[in-house]
Amino acid sequence: MKNQNFTAGLLLSILGVVLLLRNFDLLNINWNVVLKFWPLLLIYLGLATLYGNKKTWVVPIAMLFITLVSIVLYWLFKESAGLIV
């Protein structure tokens, strides 16, 4: 239970910082691009469910790897798909 509370608190804190920076015009976020990655949440929930409460670095490393691969693929193929932003 402590791990879930920590994760939820960390996510809310990060979201709050991002939104605050955006309100002060210090961070320009194109939400249309960010929302294209919503299926990553399903992948993360699946990984977290599979590994449960095991004390391992596999899930965070896998999440980071999947996120980086998704972003790189998006940037590589957005021009060829006519998604120039």
Phi and psi in radians as a Rosetta constraint file:
Dihedral C 1 N 2 CA 2 C 2 CIRCULARHARMONIC -1.120 0.35
Dihedral N 2 CA 2 C 2 N 3 CIRCULARHARMONIC -0.651 0.35
Dihedral C 2 N 3 CA 3 C 3 CIRCULARHARMONIC -1.127 0.35
Dihedral N 3 CA 3 C 3 N 4 CIRCULARHARMONIC -0.707 0.35
Dihedral C 3 N 4 CA 4 C 4 CIRCULARHARMONIC -1.145 0.35
Dihedral N 4 CA 4 C 4 N 5 CIRCULARHARMONIC -0.713 0.35
Dihedral C 4 N 5 CA 5 C 5 CIRCULARHARMONIC -1.121 0.35
Dihedral N 5 CA 5 C 5 N 6 CIRCULARHARMONIC -0.717 0.35
Dihedral C 5 N 6 CA 6 C 6 CIRCULARHARMONIC -1.116 0.35
Dihedral N 6 CA 6 C 6 N 7 CIRCULARHARMONIC -0.798 0.35
Dihedral C 6 N 7 CA 7 C 7 CIRCULARHARMONIC -1.104 0.35
Dihedral N 7 CA 7 C 7 N 8 CIRCULARHARMONIC -0.799 0.35
Dihedral C 7 N 8 CA 8 C 8 CIRCULARHARMONIC -1.092 0.35
Dihedral N 8 CA 8 C 8 N 9 CIRCULARHARMONIC -0.754 0.35
Dihedral C 8 N 9 CA 9 C 9 CIRCULARHARMONIC -1.117 0.35
Dihedral N 9 CA 9 C 9 N 10 CIRCULARHARMONIC -0.709 0.35
Dihedral C 9 N 10 CA 10 C 10 CIRCULARHARMONIC -1.150 0.35
Dihedral N 10 CA 10 C 10 N 11 CIRCULARHARMONIC -0.764 0.35
Dihedral C 10 N 11 CA 11 C 11 CIRCULARHARMONIC -1.109 0.35
Dihedral N 11 CA 11 C 11 N 12 CIRCULARHARMONIC -0.745 0.35
Dihedral C 11 N 12 CA 12 C 12 CIRCULARHARMONIC -1.134 0.35
Dihedral N 12 CA 12 C 12 N 13 CIRCULARHARMONIC -0.681 0.35
Dihedral C 12 N 13 CA 13 C 13 CIRCULARHARMONIC -1.126 0.35
Dihedral N 13 CA 13 C 13 N 14 CIRCULARHARMONIC -0.777 0.35
Dihedral C 13 N 14 CA 14 C 14 CIRCULARHARMONIC -1.099 0.35
Dihedral N 14 CA 14 C 14 N 15 CIRCULARHARMONIC -0.777 0.35
Dihedral C 14 N 15 CA 15 C 15 CIRCULARHARMONIC -1.063 0.35
Dihedral N 15 CA 15 C 15 N 16 CIRCULARHARMONIC -0.732 0.35
Dihedral C 15 N 16 CA 16 C 16 CIRCULARHARMONIC -1.099 0.35
Dihedral N 16 CA 16 C 16 N 17 CIRCULARHARMONIC -0.738 0.35
Dihedral C 16 N 17 CA 17 C 17 CIRCULARHARMONIC -1.129 0.35
Dihedral N 17 CA 17 C 17 N 18 CIRCULARHARMONIC -0.764 0.35
Dihedral C 17 N 18 CA 18 C 18 CIRCULARHARMONIC -1.071 0.35
Dihedral N 18 CA 18 C 18 N 19 CIRCULARHARMONIC -0.812 0.35
Dihedral C 18 N 19 CA 19 C 19 CIRCULARHARMONIC -1.155 0.35
Dihedral N 19 CA 19 C 19 N 20 CIRCULARHARMONIC -0.646 0.35
Dihedral C 19 N 20 CA 20 C 20 CIRCULARHARMONIC -1.143 0.35
Dihedral N 20 CA 20 C 20 N 21 CIRCULARHARMONIC -0.778 0.35
Dihedral C 20 N 21 CA 21 C 21 CIRCULARHARMONIC -1.084 0.35
Dihedral N 21 CA 21 C 21 N 22 CIRCULARHARMONIC -0.640 0.35
Dihedral C 21 N 22 CA 22 C 22 CIRCULARHARMONIC -1.167 0.35
Dihedral N 22 CA 22 C 22 N 23 CIRCULARHARMONIC -0.692 0.35
Dihedral C 22 N 23 CA 23 C 23 CIRCULARHARMONIC -1.118 0.35
Dihedral N 23 CA 23 C 23 N 24 CIRCULARHARMONIC -0.557 0.35
Dihedral C 23 N 24 CA 24 C 24 CIRCULARHARMONIC -1.553 0.35
Dihedral N 24 CA 24 C 24 N 25 CIRCULARHARMONIC 0.187 0.35
Dihedral C 24 N 25 CA 25 C 25 CIRCULARHARMONIC 0.988 0.35
Dihedral N 25 CA 25 C 25 N 26 CIRCULARHARMONIC 0.562 0.35
Dihedral C 25 N 26 CA 26 C 26 CIRCULARHARMONIC -1.702 0.35
Dihedral N 26 CA 26 C 26 N 27 CIRCULARHARMONIC -0.179 0.35
Dihedral C 26 N 27 CA 27 C 27 CIRCULARHARMONIC -2.463 0.35
Dihedral N 27 CA 27 C 27 N 28 CIRCULARHARMONIC 2.153 0.35
Dihedral C 27 N 28 CA 28 C 28 CIRCULARHARMONIC -1.806 0.35
Dihedral N 28 CA 28 C 28 N 29 CIRCULARHARMONIC 1.928 0.35
Dihedral C 28 N 29 CA 29 C 29 CIRCULARHARMONIC -1.962 0.35
Dihedral N 29 CA 29 C 29 N 30 CIRCULARHARMONIC 2.239 0.35
Dihedral C 29 N 30 CA 30 C 30 CIRCULARHARMONIC -1.617 0.35
Dihedral N 30 CA 30 C 30 N 31 CIRCULARHARMONIC 1.735 0.35
Dihedral C 30 N 31 CA 31 C 31 CIRCULARHARMONIC -1.145 0.35
Dihedral N 31 CA 31 C 31 N 32 CIRCULARHARMONIC -0.423 0.35
Dihedral C 31 N 32 CA 32 C 32 CIRCULARHARMONIC -1.111 0.35
Dihedral N 32 CA 32 C 32 N 33 CIRCULARHARMONIC -0.659 0.35
Dihedral C 32 N 33 CA 33 C 33 CIRCULARHARMONIC -1.254 0.35
Dihedral N 33 CA 33 C 33 N 34 CIRCULARHARMONIC -0.738 0.35
Dihedral C 33 N 34 CA 34 C 34 CIRCULARHARMONIC -1.087 0.35
Dihedral N 34 CA 34 C 34 N 35 CIRCULARHARMONIC -0.714 0.35
Dihedral C 34 N 35 CA 35 C 35 CIRCULARHARMONIC -1.211 0.35
Dihedral N 35 CA 35 C 35 N 36 CIRCULARHARMONIC -0.309 0.35
Dihedral C 35 N 36 CA 36 C 36 CIRCULARHARMONIC -1.169 0.35
Dihedral N 36 CA 36 C 36 N 37 CIRCULARHARMONIC -0.338 0.35
Dihedral C 36 N 37 CA 37 C 37 CIRCULARHARMONIC -1.691 0.35
Dihedral N 37 CA 37 C 37 N 38 CIRCULARHARMONIC 0.246 0.35
Dihedral C 37 N 38 CA 38 C 38 CIRCULARHARMONIC -1.047 0.35
Dihedral N 38 CA 38 C 38 N 39 CIRCULARHARMONIC -0.534 0.35
Dihedral C 38 N 39 CA 39 C 39 CIRCULARHARMONIC -1.092 0.35
Dihedral N 39 CA 39 C 39 N 40 CIRCULARHARMONIC -0.330 0.35
Dihedral C 39 N 40 CA 40 C 40 CIRCULARHARMONIC -1.050 0.35
Dihedral N 40 CA 40 C 40 N 41 CIRCULARHARMONIC -0.554 0.35
Dihedral C 40 N 41 CA 41 C 41 CIRCULARHARMONIC -1.062 0.35
Dihedral N 41 CA 41 C 41 N 42 CIRCULARHARMONIC -0.673 0.35
Dihedral C 41 N 42 CA 42 C 42 CIRCULARHARMONIC -1.143 0.35
Dihedral N 42 CA 42 C 42 N 43 CIRCULARHARMONIC -0.699 0.35
Dihedral C 42 N 43 CA 43 C 43 CIRCULARHARMONIC -1.121 0.35
Dihedral N 43 CA 43 C 43 N 44 CIRCULARHARMONIC -0.756 0.35
Dihedral C 43 N 44 CA 44 C 44 CIRCULARHARMONIC -1.130 0.35
Dihedral N 44 CA 44 C 44 N 45 CIRCULARHARMONIC -0.724 0.35
Dihedral C 44 N 45 CA 45 C 45 CIRCULARHARMONIC -1.110 0.35
Dihedral N 45 CA 45 C 45 N 46 CIRCULARHARMONIC -0.674 0.35
Dihedral C 45 N 46 CA 46 C 46 CIRCULARHARMONIC -1.121 0.35
Dihedral N 46 CA 46 C 46 N 47 CIRCULARHARMONIC -0.768 0.35
Dihedral C 46 N 47 CA 47 C 47 CIRCULARHARMONIC -1.107 0.35
Dihedral N 47 CA 47 C 47 N 48 CIRCULARHARMONIC -0.754 0.35
Dihedral C 47 N 48 CA 48 C 48 CIRCULARHARMONIC -1.118 0.35
Dihedral N 48 CA 48 C 48 N 49 CIRCULARHARMONIC -0.646 0.35
Dihedral C 48 N 49 CA 49 C 49 CIRCULARHARMONIC -1.202 0.35
Dihedral N 49 CA 49 C 49 N 50 CIRCULARHARMONIC -0.717 0.35
Dihedral C 49 N 50 CA 50 C 50 CIRCULARHARMONIC -1.118 0.35
Dihedral N 50 CA 50 C 50 N 51 CIRCULARHARMONIC -0.729 0.35
Dihedral C 50 N 51 CA 51 C 51 CIRCULARHARMONIC -1.603 0.35
Dihedral N 51 CA 51 C 51 N 52 CIRCULARHARMONIC -0.261 0.35
Dihedral C 51 N 52 CA 52 C 52 CIRCULARHARMONIC 0.938 0.35
Dihedral N 52 CA 52 C 52 N 53 CIRCULARHARMONIC -2.281 0.35
Dihedral C 52 N 53 CA 53 C 53 CIRCULARHARMONIC -1.699 0.35
Dihedral N 53 CA 53 C 53 N 54 CIRCULARHARMONIC 0.304 0.35
Dihedral C 53 N 54 CA 54 C 54 CIRCULARHARMONIC -1.133 0.35
Dihedral N 54 CA 54 C 54 N 55 CIRCULARHARMONIC 2.405 0.35
Dihedral C 54 N 55 CA 55 C 55 CIRCULARHARMONIC -1.448 0.35
Dihedral N 55 CA 55 C 55 N 56 CIRCULARHARMONIC 1.543 0.35
Dihedral C 55 N 56 CA 56 C 56 CIRCULARHARMONIC -2.539 0.35
Dihedral N 56 CA 56 C 56 N 57 CIRCULARHARMONIC 2.737 0.35
Dihedral C 56 N 57 CA 57 C 57 CIRCULARHARMONIC -1.658 0.35
Dihedral N 57 CA 57 C 57 N 58 CIRCULARHARMONIC 0.065 0.35
Dihedral C 57 N 58 CA 58 C 58 CIRCULARHARMONIC -1.093 0.35
Dihedral N 58 CA 58 C 58 N 59 CIRCULARHARMONIC -0.814 0.35
Dihedral C 58 N 59 CA 59 C 59 CIRCULARHARMONIC -1.140 0.35
Dihedral N 59 CA 59 C 59 N 60 CIRCULARHARMONIC -0.884 0.35
Dihedral C 59 N 60 CA 60 C 60 CIRCULARHARMONIC -1.092 0.35
Dihedral N 60 CA 60 C 60 N 61 CIRCULARHARMONIC -0.676 0.35
Dihedral C 60 N 61 CA 61 C 61 CIRCULARHARMONIC -1.170 0.35
Dihedral N 61 CA 61 C 61 N 62 CIRCULARHARMONIC -0.727 0.35
Dihedral C 61 N 62 CA 62 C 62 CIRCULARHARMONIC -1.100 0.35
Dihedral N 62 CA 62 C 62 N 63 CIRCULARHARMONIC -0.723 0.35
Dihedral C 62 N 63 CA 63 C 63 CIRCULARHARMONIC -1.101 0.35
Dihedral N 63 CA 63 C 63 N 64 CIRCULARHARMONIC -0.769 0.35
Dihedral C 63 N 64 CA 64 C 64 CIRCULARHARMONIC -1.105 0.35
Dihedral N 64 CA 64 C 64 N 65 CIRCULARHARMONIC -0.774 0.35
Dihedral C 64 N 65 CA 65 C 65 CIRCULARHARMONIC -1.086 0.35
Dihedral N 65 CA 65 C 65 N 66 CIRCULARHARMONIC -0.809 0.35
Dihedral C 65 N 66 CA 66 C 66 CIRCULARHARMONIC -1.098 0.35
Dihedral N 66 CA 66 C 66 N 67 CIRCULARHARMONIC -0.710 0.35
Dihedral C 66 N 67 CA 67 C 67 CIRCULARHARMONIC -1.111 0.35
Dihedral N 67 CA 67 C 67 N 68 CIRCULARHARMONIC -0.830 0.35
Dihedral C 67 N 68 CA 68 C 68 CIRCULARHARMONIC -1.108 0.35
Dihedral N 68 CA 68 C 68 N 69 CIRCULARHARMONIC -0.738 0.35
Dihedral C 68 N 69 CA 69 C 69 CIRCULARHARMONIC -1.101 0.35
Dihedral N 69 CA 69 C 69 N 70 CIRCULARHARMONIC -0.726 0.35
Dihedral C 69 N 70 CA 70 C 70 CIRCULARHARMONIC -1.098 0.35
Dihedral N 70 CA 70 C 70 N 71 CIRCULARHARMONIC -0.754 0.35
Dihedral C 70 N 71 CA 71 C 71 CIRCULARHARMONIC -1.162 0.35
Dihedral N 71 CA 71 C 71 N 72 CIRCULARHARMONIC -0.763 0.35
Dihedral C 71 N 72 CA 72 C 72 CIRCULARHARMONIC -1.099 0.35
Dihedral N 72 CA 72 C 72 N 73 CIRCULARHARMONIC -0.779 0.35
Dihedral C 72 N 73 CA 73 C 73 CIRCULARHARMONIC -1.100 0.35
Dihedral N 73 CA 73 C 73 N 74 CIRCULARHARMONIC -0.686 0.35
Dihedral C 73 N 74 CA 74 C 74 CIRCULARHARMONIC -1.056 0.35
Dihedral N 74 CA 74 C 74 N 75 CIRCULARHARMONIC -0.852 0.35
Dihedral C 74 N 75 CA 75 C 75 CIRCULARHARMONIC -1.184 0.35
Dihedral N 75 CA 75 C 75 N 76 CIRCULARHARMONIC -0.570 0.35
Dihedral C 75 N 76 CA 76 C 76 CIRCULARHARMONIC -1.245 0.35
Dihedral N 76 CA 76 C 76 N 77 CIRCULARHARMONIC -0.676 0.35
Dihedral C 76 N 77 CA 77 C 77 CIRCULARHARMONIC -1.818 0.35
Dihedral N 77 CA 77 C 77 N 78 CIRCULARHARMONIC -0.022 0.35
Dihedral C 77 N 78 CA 78 C 78 CIRCULARHARMONIC -1.183 0.35
Dihedral N 78 CA 78 C 78 N 79 CIRCULARHARMONIC -0.593 0.35
Dihedral C 78 N 79 CA 79 C 79 CIRCULARHARMONIC -1.264 0.35
Dihedral N 79 CA 79 C 79 N 80 CIRCULARHARMONIC -0.676 0.35
Dihedral C 79 N 80 CA 80 C 80 CIRCULARHARMONIC -1.272 0.35
Dihedral N 80 CA 80 C 80 N 81 CIRCULARHARMONIC -0.381 0.35
Dihedral C 80 N 81 CA 81 C 81 CIRCULARHARMONIC -1.626 0.35
Dihedral N 81 CA 81 C 81 N 82 CIRCULARHARMONIC 0.040 0.35
Dihedral C 81 N 82 CA 82 C 82 CIRCULARHARMONIC 1.316 0.35
Dihedral N 82 CA 82 C 82 N 83 CIRCULARHARMONIC 0.506 0.35
Dihedral C 82 N 83 CA 83 C 83 CIRCULARHARMONIC -1.837 0.35
Dihedral N 83 CA 83 C 83 N 84 CIRCULARHARMONIC 0.592 0.35
Dihedral C 83 N 84 CA 84 C 84 CIRCULARHARMONIC -1.122 0.35
Dihedral N 84 CA 84 C 84 N 85 CIRCULARHARMONIC 2.172 0.35
